[in-house]
């Protein structure tokens, strides 16, 4: 019955358009949504595994060493013993990984 209605509505063109929109949605999911969700999971796992003494870089670009870990925050120790409290979401990446990555100079 549905196929009869679709055939009458567009002479078969409606089915092709539905298939095309479905394929576009699948491609959009695999190239846009899925990688972003994976990146968010990896970032969450990284912040949950941080411990005292780990070197980090914040999203503001501040380099330091984790001095204290609380439930939702970190205290990061920077130069000369100064300590700054950051929310866990402000921790961007592991400083040792960032320092070991070769910079591309052009």
Long-range contacts (C-beta under 8 A, 24 or more apart in sequence): 46-91, 46-93, 46-94, 47-88, 47-89, 47-91, 50-74, 50-91, 54-94, 55-94, 55-95, 55-96, 56-91, 56-92, 56-93, 56-94, 56-95, 57-91, 57-92, 57-93, 57-94, 57-95, 57-98, 58-86, 58-90, 58-91, 58-92, 59-89, 59-90, 59-91, 59-92, 60-90, 63-95
